[in-house]
Amino acid sequence: MKIVAIDGSPHGEKGNTALLLNEFISGAREAGAEIEKVRVTSLRAETCCSRMVCWYRTPGVCVHEDDVTGLVDRMAGADVWVLSTPVHVGGMTQQMVRVMERTVRLLSPCYEVHNSRTRHVAAPYAPRKAVVLISTCGYYEEVAFAPLVSQVEDLSWSHHRRFAGALLRPHGLALRFMQANGIDVRSTLDAARTAGLELVRDGVMTEETLRAIRQPLMSQEDFVLMMNSAFERRMGCQAGRTPGCYAGEPEQASGL
């Protein structure tokens, strides 16, 4: 199995999403997958010109000669795309969007109808391939991922690939912070590793494994207290004097 894993976080290896991605990759590699990991921050990535030259003048060939051109070529041959992106405002990061828009050249301008819905024609082997989503967000609740999951499901549909599932970590903004402050996040990371192993070995990730990744790591009340205290520390807040600041105990704050 060939996997192209794209880290769409502007923070790269320092980000919380990278913790899950790296564990997933470790599990997939253990199961025998061939993996290419790409950080979007390291790419020369031009914006899609949207003139569809890759459809009408030079079918399948992009007008840009940058790092994304070669990446999309390799994505075409990959069995699995792993799209790893934090949620900042609703959907995937703008760096990831820029890369994924360039995959339009893998499709034909001609339409087909499948299950009563139109989509562009793709290569005949595409339906045998898959897309996996990995994401963290700062909000406590899992519902914050709904726009992103819908976005990736639609992208998978457009490319005729199977959406194999999502590794979602709510209140994941604090994953490294919790780790540094003695809160056990090992079960979450172990589950991400198991998900990678399962996908390569069995072709699917179990709901039990995915549920273990998104399980609450603390109460909502404790999460809000911890994060607001940390934010106050960074902003130099003074409870009762700085508008919007939380009146939590300052000793609970730490560098975030």
C-alpha positions, 0 to 999 in steps of 0.5 A: 500500500502506498500512502501520501500523508500531507501535513496541512498545519502551518505549525508542522512538527510543532503542531498538535495535529502532527502528534496524531499524524506521526502515530498513524504513520508509525502504525501504517509503516509497521503494517508494511505501508510505503509512506511519503509524508509532506509538510505544506509549509515546505512546498512552493505552492502556487494558487490554482489559476482556475482557467482549467488549462489542465483540462482544455489545452494540456489535459492532465498537465498543470501550468505551474512548475512548482513542488505541488505539481510533482506532489499531485503526480505522486498522489495520483498513484497513491492508494491512500491520501492522509489529509492532516489539518487542524480546524482553525475556522470551520474547514481545512487550513488555507495551505491545505486548500491550496494543495487540494485545489491543484488536484483538479487536473486528476479529473476530466471536465466531462460529467457522469451521474452516480447515485443520482448525483453529478461528478467529474469522470475520474481514472477507472482505478480511483474507486479502489483507493481511499482518503483518511482525515486527521484533525485536531481543534481547539473546541471541546466538542466533537461537533466543531469538526462537522464542516471539515468532515463534510468538506473531505467527504465531498472531496473524496466523492469528487475524486471517486475515492472511498472516505475511509474515516476520520481521526478527530481529536476535540480539545486537541489544541491543548494536546501537547500542553496536557502532555507537558502538564502530566495529563495522560494522552497516551491512550489517544496516541496509541489509538492513532497508531492502531488506526494506521495499522488497521487501515493497512492490515484490514483496509478499514479502521474500526469505530472502537479505535476512532472513538478512543481517539476522540474520547474526552480527556478531561471535563469541559469545565476543567478544560475551559479553566485550564485554557483560559488561565493559560491564555490569560498568562500569555496576554498578561491579563489581570482578573477584574481589570482586563476585559474578557479575562477569566478570573481563574487561579493564576497558579493553574496557568502555564506556557501554552 
